[in-house]
Amino acid sequence: MSRTLLALSACLALAACAPQTPRHGGAAATAPVAAVVSADQQFAALSERWLDGTMAASPVTATTVGDHRHDGELDDLSADGLRRSLEFSRGMLAELEAIDRGALSRENQVDYGMLRNQLRSDIFANETLRSWAWDPTFYSQLAGGALYGLMAREYAPLPERLRAATARMEKLPALFAQMRANLDPARVPKVHAETVSKQNKGVLSLVDGLILPHAKELPAADRERLESAAANLRKAVDDQQHWLDAELVPNAKGDFRLGAELYDAKLAFALNSPLTRQEIRTRAEAALKSTREQMYAIARTVLAGKRKAPPLPEHPTDAQQQTAIQAALELAYKDRPARDRVLTTAEEALAEATAFVREKGIVSLPDAPVKIITMPEFQRGVALAYCDPPGPLDKGLDTFYAVSPIPDDWSKKQVDSFLREYNTRSIHELTIHEAMPGHYLQLWHSNKYPSTLRAVLYSGAFVEGWAVYAEKVMADEGYLDGDPLYRLVHLKWDLRTIANAILDQAIHVDGMSRDDAMKLMTLGAFQEEREAAGKWTRAQLTSAQLPTYFVGWQEHLDLRKEAEQRAGASFDLRAYHDKLLSFGSPPVRYARELLLDLPID
């Protein structure tokens, strides 16, 4: 889950609230004295103006967070819109840094740090990284999200949402024109161009599946306008497809690798963590080694006494360890769903995980619904699954746990590879991560926190780290009756998280090849070919996101250990989790300071 904050309007960067100094002279004695404005009041006013400016200039973001004042509008990614965005961010940052952070409340000190990081990140993204000039997925995701966000949830009566969708459909051809004007094919990586070429017509599946079937709900004039907008959009998408296939894909010559300077800057903003790239690499490589050792210990247990079991010495060679772990995993792979029962298996896993969390009292359970859905077409191709919660301002609406279907054009060999990777136990692990007690539960708690600013500026490392941490909690508590094969699969998922952190920097900074990346994933982390191939594509299309899982997980583990040491015998797991999640989704460094009553850094 990501939120794009672009095209911010400079006209909203109003003067900061500040105490007024009376003039010298005779009139001063009778002039009213302005009230002193506290630092917290200054920060609250600035935060509100930043949020209003962001929502007005990025209407798709506004819809995502539940601010529906701009549902008929679309982000402006023209040269003028991008210039206004940069001016707005610079102005807001100057105003923010004029506020005395030390005079703020503890909660506002955290939000100050998060807003400052976001503004500096926005300036870097607009001025230095300039994704809008080389990343076409930037536009395709915005186009799909513009319509999906309106139709996926019933936050307003259907006719109102259909009229907003009509207005956005009318504006999407202009977005495509901005995309063609902004992109420099010489800088566009081939993998990005090819991915968007495949995704382009996905926006029409939203029109045909979520919008046009409900056109009859509108009065005649509105229905005619909707159908006209859909027809024009269909032509615009066809024209865009021709441009993509005839111009962009053949001429895409860019390098998808960011390089050390850009990567380190982007990573620092994404993580907002004291851990450096080098420290992450060192911790990840140590974790890879220790996790494989744990897996080998389980393999010795589950393979003991079995016919044709490989050698299982106490101190194995690397080759013996590899063979034994793979043989043990083969036992887990035998239990896998049919091709058409992946979603059904996920639904069953959700029910079982929820019952387990309730029985063990691990954390307070949500009172809002979650639905498992088929992933919309325009969002496929990057990850197998995701959790899509309602925006922090959309109270009581459904959370979606979306799972991508197996592509129709996959061969039997490809399907078998996929279902070995996503065997029944793996689907349990996936469901824990995405839903219970992972993203769905954590984001439900997060959306209860009263600061809209903190919700909009959520930490990806906190969110993803919690989901990986939740997997470990469930395994440690004995989920699935302490099944050793489940524990083995869980540790294999840990290897995936660890490999993600190594891969991302190795690919974007060190120039890791596809062959070496596939070797790390398939041999080092025991991933199936289809999963590894998909991750290679994802690592090319994204950067500084894959490490958020590992870094956040490590930070959550470190914080839990510190809290246990401080509390001693009085440590209560549920109370700890509930208090931690009550802070929203700030970077873990800030959650630690709030939880342990430490100074806010």
C-alpha positions in Angstrom: 0.0 0.0 0.0 1.4 3.3 -1.0 0.0 6.8 -1.2 1.3 9.2 -3.9 1.4 12.9 -2.8 1.9 14.9 -5.9 0.8 18.2 -7.6 0.3 20.2 -4.4 -1.1 23.6 -4.8 1.1 26.5 -3.8 -1.9 28.7 -3.3 -2.8 26.7 -0.2 0.6 27.5 1.4 -0.8 30.3 3.6 1.2 32.2 6.1 1.9 30.4 9.3 0.0 31.2 12.5 2.4 33.1 14.8 2.2 35.6 17.7 1.8 39.2 16.5 4.1 41.9 17.9 2.3 45.2 18.5 3.8 48.2 16.7 5.6 51.0 18.5 3.7 54.3 18.8 0.7 55.9 20.4 -1.8 53.5 18.8 -0.2 50.5 20.5 -1.6 51.4 23.9 -5.2 50.9 22.7 -4.7 48.3 20.1 -5.9 44.8 21.1 -3.1 42.4 22.0 -3.0 39.3 19.8 -3.4 36.1 21.7 -0.2 34.1 22.1 -0.3 31.1 19.7 1.3 28.0 21.2 3.7 25.7 19.3 1.0 23.0 19.3 -1.6 25.4 17.8 0.9 26.4 15.1 1.6 22.8 14.3 -2.1 21.9 14.2 -2.8 24.8 11.8 0.1 23.9 9.6 -0.9 20.2 9.6 -4.4 21.0 8.6 -3.3 23.2 5.7 -0.9 20.6 4.5 -3.6 17.9 4.6 -6.1 20.2 2.8 -3.5 21.1 0.2 -2.5 17.5 -0.3 -6.0 16.3 -0.7 -7.0 19.1 -3.1 -4.0 18.6 -5.3 -4.0 14.7 -5.1 -7.7 13.8 -5.3 -7.0 10.1 -5.8 -5.1 10.2 -2.5 -8.0 12.0 -0.9 -10.4 9.3 -1.9 -8.1 6.7 -0.6 -8.0 8.3 2.9 -11.7 8.9 2.9 -11.8 12.6 2.1 -14.5 12.7 -0.6 -14.5 16.5 -1.3 -12.6 16.0 -4.5 -14.0 12.7 -5.8 -14.7 14.1 -9.3 -11.2 15.5 -9.7 -7.9 14.0 -10.8 -4.3 14.7 -10.0 -2.5 17.3 -12.2 0.8 15.9 -13.4 1.4 18.6 -16.0 4.7 20.6 -15.8 2.8 23.4 -14.0 1.3 21.0 -11.5 4.6 19.4 -10.7 6.1 22.9 -10.2 3.3 23.9 -7.8 3.9 20.6 -5.9 7.6 21.4 -5.4 6.8 25.0 -4.3 4.2 23.8 -1.9 6.5 21.2 -0.3 9.3 23.7 0.1 7.0 26.3 1.6 5.5 23.8 4.1 8.9 22.6 5.1 10.2 26.1 5.8 7.1 26.8 7.9 7.4 23.5 9.8 11.1 24.0 10.6 10.2 27.5 12.1 8.2 25.8 14.8 10.0 24.8 18.0 9.7 21.0 18.0 10.8 20.8 21.6 7.8 23.0 22.7 5.3 20.5 21.2 3.4 17.7 23.0 5.0 14.3 22.7 2.4 13.1 20.2 2.9 16.2 18.1 6.7 15.8 18.2 6.2 12.4 16.6 3.9 13.8 13.9 6.3 16.7 13.4 9.1 14.2 12.6 6.9 12.2 10.3 5.7 15.3 8.4 9.2 16.7 8.1 10.4 13.3 6.7 7.5 13.3 4.2 8.1 16.9 3.0 11.8 16.2 2.5 10.9 13.0 0.7 8.4 14.8 -1.6 11.0 17.4 -2.5 13.6 14.6 -3.2 11.0 12.7 -5.3 10.0 15.7 -7.4 13.3 17.4 -7.8 15.9 14.6 -7.8 14.3 11.1 -8.3 11.8 12.5 -10.8 9.8 9.2 -11.2 7.2 11.1 -13.3 9.8 11.3 -16.1 10.8 7.6 -16.3 8.3 5.4 -14.5 5.1 4.8 -16.4 3.6 2.6 -13.6 3.3 5.8 -11.7 0.5 6.8 -14.1 -1.1 3.4 -14.7 -1.6 2.9 -10.9 -3.0 6.4 -10.6 -5.5 5.8 -13.4 -6.7 2.5 -12.0 -6.9 3.8 -8.5 -8.9 6.9 -9.6 -11.8 4.6 -10.5 -11.3 1.7 -8.1 -11.3 3.9 -5.0 -14.7 5.3 -6.0 -16.5 2.0 -6.7 -14.9 -0.5 -4.3 -16.6 0.6 -1.2 -20.1 2.0 -0.4 -19.0 5.2 1.3 -21.8 7.1 -0.4 -25.0 6.4 -2.5 -24.2 4.6 -5.7 -25.5 7.5 -8.0 -23.1 9.9 -6.3 -20.1 7.6 -6.8 -21.1 7.0 -10.4 -21.2 10.7 -11.1 -17.8 11.1 -9.6 -16.5 8.2 -11.7 -18.0 9.8 -14.8 -16.1 13.0 -14.0 -12.8 11.1 -13.6 -13.3 9.1 -16.7 -13.7 12.4 -18.6 -10.3 13.5 -17.2 -8.3 10.3 -17.7 -7.5 11.0 -21.3 -5.7 14.2 -20.1 -3.7 12.1 -17.6 -2.6 9.8 -20.5 -1.5 12.9 -22.4 0.5 14.2 -19.4 2.1 10.7 -19.2 3.2 10.9 -22.9 4.5 14.4 -22.4 6.4 13.7 -19.2 8.0 10.4 -20.0 11.4 10.3 -21.6 11.6 6.9 -23.4 15.4 6.9 -23.2 15.1 6.9 -19.3 12.2 4.4 -19.1 13.3 0.9 -18.2 12.1 -1.8 -20.6 10.5 -3.8 -17.7 8.4 -0.8 -16.7 7.3 -0.1 -20.2 6.3 -3.7 -20.8 4.5 -4.0 -17.5 2.4 -0.9 -18.2 1.7 -2.2 -21.7 0.1 -5.3 -20.1 -1.7 -3.3 -17.4 -3.1 -0.5 -19.6 -6.4 -2.0 -20.5 -7.0 -3.1 -16.9 -8.7 0.3 -16.4 -11.4 -0.8 -18.8 -12.1 -3.9 -16.8 -13.0 -1.5 -13.9 -15.3 0.4 -16.2 -17.0 -2.7 -17.6 -17.1 -4.6 -14.3 -17.8 -1.9 -11.6 -19.3 1.1 -13.4 -21.3 0.4 -16.6 -23.4 -2.4 -15.0 -24.8 0.2 -12.6 -25.5 2.9 -15.2 -29.2 2.2 -14.9 -29.1 3.6 -11.4 -28.7 7.1 -12.9 -31.2 9.5 -14.4 -31.2 9.6 -18.2 -29.0 12.7 -18.6 -26.4 11.4 -16.1 -26.5 7.9 -17.7 -25.9 9.4 -21.1 -22.9 11.4 -19.8 -21.5 8.3 -18.1 -21.8 6.2 -21.3 -20.2 9.0 -23.4 -17.3 9.3 -20.9 -16.8 5.5 -21.0 -16.8 5.5 -24.8 -14.2 8.3 -24.9 -12.1 6.6 -22.3 -12.2 3.4 -24.3 -10.8 5.2 -27.3 -8.2 6.9 -25.2 -7.1 3.6 -23.7 -6.8 2.1 -27.2 -4.8 5.2 -28.4 -2.6 4.8 -25.3 -2.0 1.1 -26.0 -0.9 2.0 -29.6 1.6 4.6 -28.2 2.8 2.1 -25.6 3.4 -0.7 -28.1 4.6 1.4 -31.0 6.6 4.1 -29.2 7.4 3.5 -25.5 8.2 -0.2 -25.4 10.5 -0.2 -28.5 12.4 2.9 -27.3 12.6 2.2 -23.6 16.3 2.2 -22.9 16.5 3.2 -19.2 18.3 1.4 -16.4 16.0 0.2 -13.7 18.8 0.2 -11.2 18.9 3.4 -9.0 22.5 3.4 -8.0 23.9 4.0 -4.5 23.3 7.7 -4.2 19.6 7.7 -5.2 18.9 4.4 -3.5 20.4 5.4 -0.1 18.4 8.7 -0.1 15.2 6.9 -1.1 15.8 4.2 1.5 16.4 6.6 4.3 13.1 8.4 3.6 11.2 5.1 3.2 12.4 3.6 6.4 12.8 6.6 8.7 15.1 4.3 10.7 18.6 4.6 12.2 19.6 1.5 10.3 21.9 2.1 7.3 22.0 0.1 4.1 25.2 -1.6 5.3 23.8 -2.5 8.7 20.7 -3.9 7.1 22.8 -6.1 4.8 24.9 -7.4 7.8 21.8 -8.3 9.9 20.1 -9.9 6.9 23.0 -12.1 6.0 23.3 -13.3 9.7 19.6 -13.9 9.8 19.7 -16.0 6.6 22.3 -18.2 8.1 20.6 -18.7 11.5 17.2 -19.3 9.9 18.5 -22.0 7.7 20.1 -23.7 10.7 16.6 -23.7 12.4 15.1 -25.2 9.3 17.7 -27.9 9.2 16.9 -28.8 12.9 13.2 -29.3 12.0 14.1 -31.2 8.9 16.1 -33.7 11.0 13.0 -34.2 13.1 10.4 -34.7 10.4 12.6 -36.8 8.1 13.9 -39.1 10.9 13.1 -42.7 10.1 11.6 -42.0 6.7 12.5 -44.2 3.7 15.0 -42.5 1.3 15.6 -39.7 3.7 18.9 -37.9 2.9 21.8 -37.9 5.4 21.0 -35.9 8.5 24.3 -35.4 10.4 24.4 -33.1 13.4 27.0 -30.9 11.6 26.0 -30.9 7.9 27.9 -29.6 5.0 26.2 -26.8 3.0 25.0 -29.4 0.4 23.7 -31.7 3.1 21.8 -28.9 4.8 20.3 -27.8 1.4 19.2 -31.3 0.5 17.6 -32.1 3.9 15.6 -28.8 4.1 14.4 -29.3 0.6 13.3 -32.8 1.3 11.4 -31.7 4.4 9.7 -28.9 2.5 8.5 -31.5 -0.1 6.4 -33.0 2.7 4.6 -29.7 3.1 4.2 -29.1 -0.6 2.1 -32.3 -0.9 -0.7 -30.5 0.9 -1.8 -27.8 -1.6 -5.1 -26.5 -2.9 -6.6 -27.1 -6.3 -6.0 -24.4 -8.9 -9.5 -23.0 -8.3 -9.5 -23.2 -4.5 -6.8 -20.7 -3.6 -9.3 -18.0 -2.4 -11.4 -20.6 -0.6 -8.4 -21.9 1.2 -7.6 -18.3 2.2 -11.1 -17.9 3.6 -10.7 -21.1 5.7 -7.3 -19.9 6.9 -8.8 -16.6 8.0 -11.4 -18.2 10.1 -8.9 -20.5 11.8 -6.4 -17.7 12.4 -9.1 -15.5 13.9 -10.2 -18.3 16.3 -6.6 -18.9 17.4 -5.9 -15.2 18.1 -9.1 -15.0 20.1 -8.4 -18.2 22.1 -4.8 -17.2 22.9 -5.7 -13.6 23.7 -2.8 -12.3 21.5 -4.3 -8.9 20.8 -7.7 -7.2 20.7 -9.7 -8.2 17.7 -11.3 -5.8 15.2 -15.0 -5.2 15.1 -15.0 -4.1 11.4 -15.4 -6.6 8.5 -12.7 -8.0 6.2 -13.5 -9.5 2.7 -11.3 -11.7 0.6 -11.6 -10.6 -3.0 -10.0 -11.4 -6.4 -7.3 -8.8 -7.0 -8.4 -6.2 -9.6 -6.7 -6.6 -13.0 -5.0 -3.2 -13.0 -3.2 -4.0 -9.7 -1.8 -7.4 -10.7 1.8 -8.2 -11.7 3.7 -6.8 -8.6 2.6 -8.9 -5.6 0.4 -12.0 -5.1 -1.7 -10.4 -2.4 -2.3 -7.2 -0.5 -4.5 -5.8 2.3 -6.6 -2.8 1.3 -8.1 -1.1 4.4 -10.7 1.7 4.3 -9.2 5.2 4.6 -8.8 6.6 8.1 -11.8 8.9 7.4 -14.0 6.1 6.1 -15.2 4.5 9.3 -16.8 1.1 9.5 -16.2 0.1 5.9 -14.8 -3.2 4.6 -11.2 -4.1 4.5 -10.2 -6.1 1.4 -7.7 -9.0 1.5 -7.0 -9.2 -2.3 -5.5 -12.3 -3.8 -4.3 -12.4 -7.5 -5.8 -15.4 -9.5 -3.5 -17.8 -11.3 -3.2 -16.4 -14.8 -5.2 -18.3 -17.4 -2.2 -18.6 -19.8 0.1 -20.3 -17.3 1.2 -23.8 -18.2 0.6 -26.8 -15.9 4.3 -26.6 -14.9 3.9 -23.0 -13.9 0.7 -23.7 -12.0 2.4 -26.6 -10.1 5.3 -24.3 -9.2 3.0 -21.7 -7.9 0.9 -24.1 -5.8 4.0 -25.7 -4.4 5.0 -22.2 -3.2 1.5 -21.4 -2.1 0.7 -24.7 -0.5 -2.0 -24.9 2.2 0.4 -24.0 5.0 1.8 -21.1 3.0 -1.7 -19.8 2.5 -2.2 -19.8 6.2 1.0 -17.8 6.5 -0.1 -15.4 3.8 -3.4 -14.9 5.6 -1.7 -14.2 8.9 0.5 -11.6 7.2 -2.3 -9.9 5.2 -5.2 -10.3 7.6 -5.1 -11.9 11.0 -3.3 -10.7 13.1 -1.3 -8.9 10.4 -2.3 -6.0 8.2 -6.1 -6.1 8.6 -5.9 -6.2 12.4 -3.0 -3.7 12.7 -4.6 -1.2 10.3 -7.9 -1.4 12.1 -6.2 -0.4 15.3 -4.2 2.3 13.4 -7.4 3.9 12.0 -8.7 4.4 15.5 -5.8 6.8 16.3 -7.3 10.3 16.2 -4.5 12.0 14.1 -5.4 12.0 10.4 -1.9 13.3 9.7 -0.3 10.3 11.3 -2.7 8.0 9.4 -1.8 9.6 6.0 1.9 9.5 6.8 1.9 5.9 8.0 5.2 4.1 8.2 5.6 1.3 5.7 8.3 -0.3 7.9 6.0 -0.3 10.9 3.1 -1.8 8.9 5.0 -4.4 7.0 7.3 -5.2 10.0 4.2 -5.8 12.2 2.8 -8.3 9.6 6.0 -10.3 9.6 6.3 -10.1 13.4 2.7 -11.3 13.6 3.7 -14.4 11.6 6.4 -15.2 14.2 4.0 -14.6 17.1 1.5 -17.1 15.7 4.2 -19.7 15.1 5.7 -19.2 18.6 2.2 -19.5 20.2 1.7 -22.9 18.5 -0.6 -22.2 15.6 -1.9 -25.3 13.7 -1.3 -27.4 16.8 2.4 -26.8 16.7 2.7 -28.6 13.4 6.5 -28.8 12.6 5.8 -28.6 8.9 4.0 -25.4 9.5 6.9 -24.1 11.5 9.2 -25.1 8.6 7.0 -23.2 6.1 6.9 -20.2 8.5 10.8 -20.1 8.6 10.8 -20.4 4.8 8.7 -17.2 4.8 11.2 -15.6 7.1 13.8 -16.4 4.5 11.7 -14.6 1.9 11.7 -11.5 4.1 15.4 -11.7 4.7 16.1 -12.3 1.0 13.9 -9.3 0.1 16.2 -7.0 2.1 19.4 -8.4 0.5 17.9 -8.4 -3.0 16.7 -4.9 -3.1 20.1 -3.3 -2.4 22.1 -5.9 -4.2 20.1 -5.3 -7.4 19.8 -1.5 -7.3 23.3 -0.7 -5.8 25.5 -3.7 -6.5 24.3 -4.7 -9.9 23.1 -8.2 -9.0 22.2 -10.2 -12.1 19.0 -12.1 -12.7 20.9 -15.4 -12.4 22.4 -14.5 -9.0 19.0 -13.1 -7.8 17.3 -16.3 -8.8 20.0 -18.4 -7.1 19.6 -16.5 -3.8 15.8 -16.9 -3.9 15.5 -20.5 -5.2 18.5 -22.0 -3.4 19.2 -19.7 -0.5 15.6 -19.1 0.4 13.9 -22.2 -1.2 11.4 -20.2 -3.3 9.8 -21.8 -6.3 10.7 -20.6 -9.8 7.4 -18.7 -10.3 7.6 -16.9 -7.0 11.3 -16.0 -7.6 10.6 -14.8 -11.1 7.8 -12.6 -9.9 10.0 -11.1 -7.2 12.7 -10.4 -9.7 10.1 -8.4 -11.7 8.9 -6.7 -8.5 12.5 -5.7 -7.5 13.0 -4.1 -10.9 9.7 -2.2 -10.8 10.1 -1.0 -7.2 12.9 0.1 -4.9 13.3 0.7 -1.2 10.0 -1.0 -0.4 11.1 -4.7 -0.2 13.5 -3.9 2.8 10.6 -2.4 4.8 9.5 -6.0 5.8 12.9 -7.0 7.2 13.7 -3.7 8.9 10.3 -3.2 10.5 10.3 -6.9 11.6 13.8 -6.5 13.2 12.7 -3.3 14.9 9.5 -4.9 16.3 11.5 -7.8 17.6 14.1 -5.5 19.3 11.3 -3.4 20.9 9.4 -6.5 22.1 12.6 -7.8 23.7 13.3 -4.5 25.4 9.8 -4.2 26.7 9.9 -7.8 28.1 13.2 -7.0 29.9 11.8 -3.9 31.4 8.5 -5.5 32.6 10.0 -8.8 33.7 7.5 -11.3 35.1 4.7 -8.8 34.7 4.9 -8.6 30.9 1.5 -9.2 29.3 1.5 -10.0 25.6 -2.0 -8.7 24.8 -1.5 -5.5 26.8 1.8 -4.9 25.1 0.3 -5.4 21.6 -2.7 -3.3 22.3 -0.7 -0.4 23.6 1.8 -0.6 20.8 -0.9 -0.6 18.1 -2.7 2.3 19.9 -0.1 4.7 18.5 -1.2 4.4 14.9 1.5 3.4 12.4 4.5 5.7 13.2 8.1 4.6 12.5 9.0 2.0 15.1 11.7 4.3 16.5 8.9 6.7 17.5 6.6 3.9 18.8 9.5 2.8 21.0 9.9 6.2 22.5 6.1 6.5 23.1 5.8 3.0 24.5 8.8 3.3 26.9 8.3 6.9 27.8 11.6 8.0 26.3 12.5 11.5 24.8 11.2 11.9 21.2 14.2 12.1 19.0 
